[in-house]
Amino acid sequence: MNDDSVWKADRKHRVPTYDDIVKARSLLEGTVRKTPLQRSSTFSKLAGTNVFLKLECLQLTGSFKVRGALAKVGSLTEKQAGYGVIAASAGNHAQGVAFASARKNVPCTIVMPQNASPAKVAATRSYGAEVVQKGFNYDEAWEATQEIAKQEGKTIIHAFDDPDVIAGQGTIGLELMEDLAGADRVYLPVGGGGLAAGVSIAIKAKKPDIKIIGVESRAFPAMKESMAKGSLQSVKAGYTIADGISVKSPGKLTYEIVSKHLDDIVLVDDTAIVKTMFLLMERAKLVVEPAGAASLAYLLSNGHQAGKNEKVISLLSGGNVDMYLLGQVVAKGLMQMGRLVKIFILLPDKPGALKEVVDDIAELSVNIVEVEHDRLSANIPAGTAGVYLSLELENEKRSQKLLDFMKRKGIEFKVVS
């Protein structure tokens, strides 16, 4: 066993400083991208304030996680590097650590759950990491990670509760202050708290009066509850599409930092996240993952809290989205905005019945994108046919106009989604 592989208590719980973040930046120089910070006219109008997007979704490996991973790997002793590193992750942390290890020629093992996305497993392997699949969730993978590290002397790279990782994530804060020193508020996603901890240290050191607001999933309000109760709390596992911030308990170190530096923790639900992801794709041509869109989702839903003349930064932390989920986001986003309506109509099973309905709908220049007939289901009476129509419209107002029109025409229907 390599004694250097085990975190010593004073090392693990050392609170990183502004100088540590500056040092971490020197380790990242020439490797990570300084991602753009750009004002969005579209989202400024929607939020009622001046919105600037920090595009960490365009970072190497598609996420901010590579910053912390590079900072940690770059801080290893020669002995530690020789034994290699290990991490538990089913997502962005896995790819960040794998990439960082490849850049430094450090042997890397990533433990992923057995039910991890094949695409994420393949992406992690593509950076040269050895992928070991253990357990059926993160907690079981984490247990396996600790066992392997103990047996083989590997250094564990924690996803968030590590001072070097936090310092690496804090380099984003340095960039924000360079590009928009006059910012009034920063909204960023919070899961385990590594990103929020690092960014808040960097920003508050230079501008203590800036408001930093963390955004958690309503299904996993672990940091919010911890701050409210004044001690580290765990929450029951809920469900959210924002798996990047679905953390049952924040880190001890990150909680200590976040509770000191963050001005507030707010919550956002999946409905707002889906709509925001859709708008980012359509309006800004940006693919942003659910956790990465959380801060903007909250801002768009609650923009009235910020003054019209304030400069507000929304940190889009990652862009790694499962392609199947992306398809659902597009469909659900269209439905939320009233631009895609699916209706069910029960018609006589005779020639021309459907044509009459279609001709009526065509009067409003509505695009029919899908037609599905159902004659065999138990709820379809003999002699009739159930028809599902997916209709594309310009906006919610036009959708309502269509439904009102169909009622006047005497067409019996129900909206199914």
C-alpha positions in Angstrom: 0.0 0.0 0.0 1.2 3.5 -0.8 0.8 5.7 2.3 0.8 8.8 0.0 -2.5 7.6 -1.6 -4.6 8.1 1.5 -5.8 11.6 2.2 -4.3 12.9 5.5 -6.9 14.7 7.6 -5.1 18.0 7.5 -4.7 17.8 3.7 -8.2 16.7 3.0 -9.8 19.4 5.1 -7.4 22.2 4.3 -9.4 25.2 3.1 -8.0 26.4 -0.3 -7.1 30.1 -0.6 -7.2 32.6 -3.3 -3.4 32.1 -3.8 -4.1 28.3 -4.2 -6.5 29.1 -7.0 -3.9 31.3 -8.7 -1.4 28.5 -8.4 -3.9 26.0 -9.8 -4.3 28.3 -12.8 -0.6 28.0 -13.6 -1.0 24.2 -13.6 -3.9 24.5 -16.1 -2.3 27.1 -18.3 -1.8 25.9 -21.9 -4.3 23.0 -21.4 -7.8 24.2 -20.4 -9.7 26.8 -22.4 -10.6 30.2 -21.1 -14.2 29.8 -22.0 -16.2 32.7 -23.4 -18.3 35.0 -21.3 -20.9 36.6 -23.5 -24.0 38.7 -23.0 -27.2 37.2 -24.3 -29.8 39.6 -25.7 -32.3 36.8 -25.8 -32.0 35.7 -22.2 -31.6 39.2 -21.0 -35.0 40.1 -22.4 -36.5 36.9 -21.0 -35.1 37.4 -17.5 -35.6 41.2 -17.4 -31.9 41.9 -16.6 -28.5 41.8 -18.2 -27.6 38.2 -18.5 -24.1 37.0 -19.3 -23.4 33.3 -20.0 -20.2 31.7 -18.9 -19.8 28.9 -21.5 -18.1 26.2 -19.6 -20.1 23.8 -21.7 -17.5 24.5 -24.4 -14.6 23.3 -22.1 -12.4 20.4 -22.9 -14.2 17.1 -22.1 -17.5 19.2 -22.2 -17.4 20.2 -18.5 -15.7 22.3 -15.9 -14.7 19.1 -14.1 -11.5 18.9 -16.1 -10.1 22.0 -14.2 -10.2 20.4 -10.8 -8.9 17.1 -12.2 -5.9 18.7 -13.8 -5.2 20.7 -10.7 -5.3 17.6 -8.5 -3.2 15.4 -10.9 -0.7 18.3 -11.3 -0.2 18.5 -7.5 0.7 14.8 -7.1 4.2 13.8 -5.9 6.2 11.6 -8.2 5.6 8.6 -6.0 1.8 9.2 -6.1 1.8 9.6 -9.8 3.7 6.3 -10.2 1.0 4.4 -8.4 -1.7 6.0 -10.4 -5.0 7.6 -9.6 -8.6 6.4 -9.2 -12.0 8.0 -9.2 -15.6 7.0 -8.9 -17.9 8.6 -11.4 -20.5 7.9 -14.1 -20.2 11.2 -15.8 -18.2 14.4 -16.2 -15.7 13.8 -13.3 -14.7 10.5 -15.0 -13.9 12.1 -18.2 -12.1 15.0 -16.5 -9.9 12.7 -14.5 -9.2 10.4 -17.5 -8.2 13.4 -19.6 -6.0 15.0 -16.9 -4.2 11.7 -16.3 -3.5 11.1 -20.0 -2.0 14.6 -20.2 0.3 13.9 -17.3 1.0 10.3 -18.3 -0.4 9.0 -15.0 -2.1 5.6 -14.8 -5.8 6.1 -14.3 -8.7 3.8 -13.2 -12.3 5.0 -13.2 -14.9 3.0 -11.3 -18.3 3.3 -12.9 -21.6 1.7 -12.0 -22.5 -1.4 -14.1 -25.6 0.4 -15.4 -23.6 3.5 -16.5 -24.4 4.9 -19.9 -22.5 3.0 -22.6 -21.7 6.3 -24.3 -20.1 7.7 -21.1 -18.1 4.5 -20.6 -16.8 4.7 -24.1 -16.0 8.4 -23.8 -14.0 7.8 -20.6 -12.1 4.9 -22.2 -11.3 7.1 -25.2 -9.1 9.2 -22.9 -7.0 6.2 -22.0 -8.5 5.3 -18.6 -9.1 1.8 -17.4 -12.8 1.5 -16.6 -13.9 -0.9 -13.9 -17.6 -1.3 -13.6 -18.8 -2.1 -10.0 -22.1 -1.8 -8.3 -25.4 -0.5 -9.6 -25.2 3.1 -8.3 -22.6 5.7 -7.4 -22.4 4.8 -3.7 -21.5 1.2 -4.5 -19.0 2.4 -7.1 -17.5 4.7 -4.5 -17.1 1.8 -2.0 -15.3 -0.2 -4.7 -13.0 2.7 -5.5 -11.9 3.0 -1.8 -11.2 -0.8 -1.7 -9.1 -0.7 -4.9 -7.2 2.4 -3.8 -6.3 0.7 -0.5 -5.2 -2.5 -2.2 -3.2 -0.9 -5.0 -2.0 2.3 -3.4 -3.7 4.6 -5.9 -4.6 8.2 -5.1 -8.3 8.9 -5.0 -9.4 12.0 -6.8 -12.7 13.0 -5.2 -15.3 14.7 -7.3 -15.6 17.7 -5.1 -14.4 17.4 -1.5 -10.7 18.0 -2.1 -8.8 21.3 -1.7 -6.8 20.9 -5.0 -10.0 20.0 -6.9 -11.8 23.0 -5.4 -8.9 25.3 -6.3 -9.0 24.1 -9.9 -12.7 24.8 -10.2 -12.0 28.2 -8.7 -10.0 29.3 -11.8 -13.4 30.0 -13.3 -13.9 32.7 -10.8 -10.6 34.3 -11.8 -11.8 34.4 -15.4 -15.2 35.9 -14.4 -13.6 38.8 -12.5 -11.2 39.5 -15.5 -14.0 39.5 -18.0 -16.7 41.2 -16.0 -15.4 42.8 -12.9 -18.6 44.9 -12.6 -20.9 41.8 -12.2 -23.6 42.1 -9.6 -24.6 38.5 -9.3 -23.4 35.1 -10.2 -25.7 32.1 -10.4 -24.1 28.6 -10.5 -25.2 25.0 -10.1 -24.5 23.2 -6.8 -24.2 19.5 -6.3 -21.4 18.4 -4.1 -20.3 22.0 -3.9 -16.8 21.9 -5.4 -17.6 24.4 -8.2 -19.5 26.8 -5.8 -16.7 26.6 -3.2 -13.9 27.4 -5.6 -15.6 30.1 -7.6 -16.9 31.8 -4.4 -13.4 31.9 -2.9 -11.9 33.5 -6.1 -14.7 36.1 -6.5 -15.2 37.1 -2.8 -11.5 37.7 -2.4 -11.6 40.4 -5.0 -15.2 41.6 -4.7 -16.8 40.7 -1.4 -20.1 42.5 -2.2 -21.0 40.5 -5.2 -24.0 38.2 -4.7 -23.3 34.5 -5.4 -26.4 32.3 -5.6 -26.2 28.5 -5.8 -28.9 26.6 -7.7 -29.8 23.0 -6.6 -32.3 20.6 -8.0 -35.5 20.6 -6.0 -35.1 16.8 -5.8 -31.7 17.1 -4.1 -31.6 20.2 -1.8 -28.7 18.8 0.3 -26.6 22.0 0.5 -29.7 24.2 1.1 -30.8 22.1 4.0 -27.3 21.9 5.4 -27.0 25.7 5.3 -30.4 26.1 6.8 -29.7 23.7 9.7 -26.1 24.8 10.3 -24.7 21.3 9.9 -24.0 18.8 7.2 -27.3 17.1 6.1 -28.2 14.2 3.8 -31.4 14.1 1.8 -33.4 11.1 0.5 -32.7 10.2 -3.1 -35.2 11.9 -5.4 -35.3 12.0 -9.2 -34.0 14.6 -11.5 -32.7 14.7 -15.1 -29.9 16.9 -13.7 -27.8 13.9 -12.6 -24.7 16.2 -12.3 -26.2 17.9 -9.2 -28.1 14.9 -7.8 -26.0 14.6 -4.7 -27.5 13.3 -1.4 -24.9 15.0 0.8 -22.4 17.7 0.1 -18.8 17.4 1.1 -17.6 18.4 4.6 -15.0 20.8 3.1 -17.3 22.3 0.4 -20.1 22.8 3.0 -17.7 24.7 5.2 -16.7 27.0 2.3 -20.1 27.4 0.7 -21.8 28.2 4.0 -19.4 31.1 4.5 -19.3 32.6 1.0 -22.6 31.9 -0.8 -25.4 34.4 -0.3 -28.2 32.0 -1.0 -29.1 28.6 -2.2 -32.2 28.3 -4.4 -34.1 25.4 -6.0 -35.1 24.6 -9.6 -37.3 21.8 -11.0 -36.9 19.7 -14.1 -39.7 21.4 -16.0 -37.7 24.7 -15.9 -34.5 22.9 -16.8 -36.0 21.2 -19.9 -37.4 24.5 -21.2 -34.1 26.3 -20.7 -32.1 23.5 -22.4 -34.5 23.8 -25.4 -34.2 27.6 -25.5 -30.4 27.4 -25.3 -30.4 25.0 -28.3 -32.9 27.0 -30.4 -31.9 30.6 -29.5 -28.2 30.4 -28.6 -27.2 27.2 -30.6 -25.7 25.7 -27.4 -26.1 22.2 -26.2 -26.1 22.3 -22.4 -26.6 19.4 -20.1 -29.4 19.5 -17.4 -27.1 20.4 -14.5 -25.3 22.9 -16.6 -28.6 24.7 -17.5 -29.9 24.8 -13.9 -28.6 28.3 -13.0 -30.1 29.9 -16.1 -33.3 27.9 -15.6 -33.8 29.5 -12.2 -32.9 32.9 -13.5 -35.4 32.7 -16.3 -38.1 31.6 -13.8 -37.2 34.2 -11.2 -35.5 37.0 -13.0 -37.6 39.6 -11.2 -35.3 39.2 -8.2 -32.5 41.0 -10.1 -32.7 44.6 -11.0 -33.1 45.6 -14.6 -29.7 47.3 -14.7 -27.8 44.6 -12.9 -25.1 42.5 -14.6 -25.9 38.9 -13.9 -23.7 35.9 -14.8 -25.2 32.4 -15.3 -22.6 29.7 -15.3 -23.4 26.9 -17.9 -21.2 24.2 -16.3 -21.3 21.4 -18.9 -22.6 20.2 -22.2 -22.5 16.4 -22.0 -26.0 15.2 -22.8 -27.2 11.7 -23.6 -28.6 11.7 -27.1 -31.8 9.9 -26.1 -32.5 12.5 -23.4 -31.7 15.3 -25.9 -34.5 14.0 -28.2 -36.9 14.1 -25.2 -35.9 17.6 -24.3 -36.7 18.9 -27.8 -40.1 17.2 -27.8 -41.0 18.3 -24.2 -39.6 21.8 -24.8 -41.9 22.2 -27.8 -44.9 21.0 -25.8 -44.1 23.3 -22.9 -44.1 26.2 -25.2 -47.3 25.2 -26.9 -45.6 24.6 -30.2 -46.3 20.8 -30.3 -49.7 19.5 -29.3 -50.7 15.9 -29.3 -54.5 15.2 -29.4 -56.6 12.0 -29.4 -59.7 11.8 -31.6 -62.2 9.0 -31.7 -63.7 8.6 -35.2 -66.1 6.3 -37.1 -64.0 3.6 -38.8 -65.1 4.5 -42.3 -63.4 6.0 -45.3 -63.1 9.8 -45.3 -63.6 10.3 -41.5 -60.0 11.3 -40.9 -59.8 13.4 -44.0 -62.7 15.6 -42.8 -60.8 16.4 -39.6 -57.5 16.9 -41.4 -59.2 19.3 -43.8 -60.6 21.3 -40.9 -57.2 21.5 -39.2 -55.6 22.5 -42.5 -57.7 25.7 -42.5 -55.5 27.0 -39.8 -52.2 26.1 -41.6 -51.2 23.7 -38.9 -48.5 21.2 -39.7 -49.3 17.6 -38.9 -46.0 15.9 -38.0 -47.3 12.5 -36.9 -50.5 10.4 -37.3 -51.1 7.2 -35.3 -54.2 4.9 -35.8 -55.4 2.6 -33.0 -58.2 0.2 -33.6 -57.3 -2.7 -31.3 -56.9 -1.1 -27.8 -59.5 -2.1 -25.2 -60.7 1.5 -24.8 -61.5 1.7 -28.6 -65.2 0.7 -29.3 -65.8 -1.7 -32.2 -66.6 0.3 -35.4 -64.4 3.2 -34.4 -60.8 4.2 -34.7 -58.7 6.2 -32.3 -56.4 8.6 -34.0 -53.4 10.4 -32.3 -52.3 13.6 -34.1 -49.1 15.4 -33.3 -49.4 19.0 -34.4 -46.8 21.7 -34.8 -47.7 25.3 -34.3 -46.1 28.7 -34.0 -46.7 29.4 -30.3 -49.1 28.8 -27.4 -51.5 31.4 -28.6 -51.9 29.6 -31.9 -52.3 26.3 -30.1 -55.2 27.6 -28.1 -56.7 29.0 -31.3 -56.6 25.6 -32.8 -58.3 23.9 -29.8 -61.0 26.5 -29.8 -61.5 26.1 -33.5 -61.9 22.3 -33.1 -64.5 22.8 -30.3 -66.5 25.1 -32.6 -66.4 22.5 -35.3 -67.8 19.9 -33.0 -64.7 17.7 -33.2 -64.5 15.5 -30.1 -60.9 15.3 -28.9 -58.7 15.4 -25.8 -55.2 16.7 -25.4 -52.9 13.9 -24.3 -49.7 15.8 -23.8 
